[in-house]
Amino acid sequence: MDELMQIARQYNIPLIDDAAHALGATYKGQNIGEIADFSVFSFQAIKHITTGDGGMLTIKNPGLVEKAKRIRWFGIDRSAKQMGHWENDIYEVGYKYQMNDIAAALGITALAEFDDTLEYRKMLFSEYEKQLAGLDGIKLIGTGMKDREHAAWLCTVLAEHRTDLMKKLRAHKIESAQVHYRNDRYTVFGGRRNDLPNMDSTEEKYLVLPLHLRMTLQDVETIGKVIKSGW
Ligand SMILES: Cc1ncc(COP(=O)(O)O)c(C=O)c1O
């Protein structure tokens, strides 16, 4: 974040965080959402907080909040409307990005439970740390960092012979998946690039293991045992 902020300041461009999974994550003691100029969180179906679909935008400059509120609803100044000024002007392009009341009701309830949700996910992640510590051929991502804390969304590992591990897990009725793919595999982003050494080195290895609120510590232990038995 420090490096990105420095580049953004140097070139006078706003920094926008894709913070889809980062609700509850921190960097050097600050919450993700209060560092970049704009941070965008996802409340899609399988995130920490779900509103069915949708999300949250946090904005560092308080002077831009009113603008965001206007352009999320066609550029209409709704607060003026609520005060009875119906004939307000639309002077900038707006969209229809507002959250509806049904989604908001889900979100408000999930927000009340959020601290417990985060704590539970972190507890499951810690159990994975314990289970996978020191194992050959598999490395848990997101451990051992002192100045930052992730939000324990999914549990991602780098595994040798990934397909074999997936088969082994499946044989024990444990779901795993790659989940994300490098963007440059898609033609629309311009096709394969050859200057992404970090992506190249992890591409064949990364795998997501189950981590969700319906799991117990024992489930993680079971997954650990299966992995420890080799693949
Ligand atoms: C890194 C990342 N960014 C953005 C998104 C999209 O979020 P949404 O579905 O709320 O648009 C996702 C979805 O999981 C994601 O993983």
The ligand as an SDF file (V2000), in Angstrom:
LIG
                    3D

 16 16  0  0  0  0  0  0  0  0999 V2000
  -10.7420   -9.3870   -6.3600 C   0  0  0  0  0  0  0  0  0  0  0  0
  -12.1890   -9.1970   -6.7030 C   0  0  0  0  0  0  0  0  0  0  0  0
  -12.5930   -8.0140   -7.1480 N   0  0  0  0  0  0  0  0  0  0  0  0
  -13.8930   -7.8010   -7.4750 C   0  0  0  0  0  0  0  0  0  0  0  0
  -14.8240   -8.7960   -7.3420 C   0  0  0  0  0  0  0  0  0  0  0  0
  -16.2260   -8.5240   -7.7940 C   0  0  0  0  0  0  0  0  0  0  0  0
  -17.0670   -8.2220   -6.7770 O   0  0  0  0  0  0  0  0  0  0  0  0
  -18.5920   -8.0240   -7.1180 P   0  0  0  0  0  0  0  0  0  0  0  0
  -19.1180   -9.3580   -7.5250 O   0  0  0  0  0  0  0  0  0  0  0  0
  -19.2190   -7.5100   -5.8540 O   0  0  0  0  0  0  0  0  0  0  0  0
  -18.6600   -7.0200   -8.2290 O   0  0  0  0  0  0  0  0  0  0  0  0
  -14.4610  -10.0300   -6.8630 C   0  0  0  0  0  0  0  0  0  0  0  0
  -15.4460  -11.1030   -6.6460 C   0  0  0  0  0  0  0  0  0  0  0  0
  -15.2240  -12.0460   -5.9270 O   0  0  0  0  0  0  0  0  0  0  0  0
  -13.1020  -10.2340   -6.5520 C   0  0  0  0  0  0  0  0  0  0  0  0
  -12.6860  -11.4510   -6.1300 O   0  0  0  0  0  0  0  0  0  0  0  0
  1  2  1  0
  2  3  1  0
  2 15  2  0
  3  4  2  0
  4  5  1  0
  5  6  1  0
  5 12  2  0
  6  7  1  0
  7  8  1  0
  8  9  2  0
  8 10  1  0
  8 11  1  0
 12 13  1  0
 12 15  1  0
 13 14  2  0
 15 16  1  0
M  END
$$$$
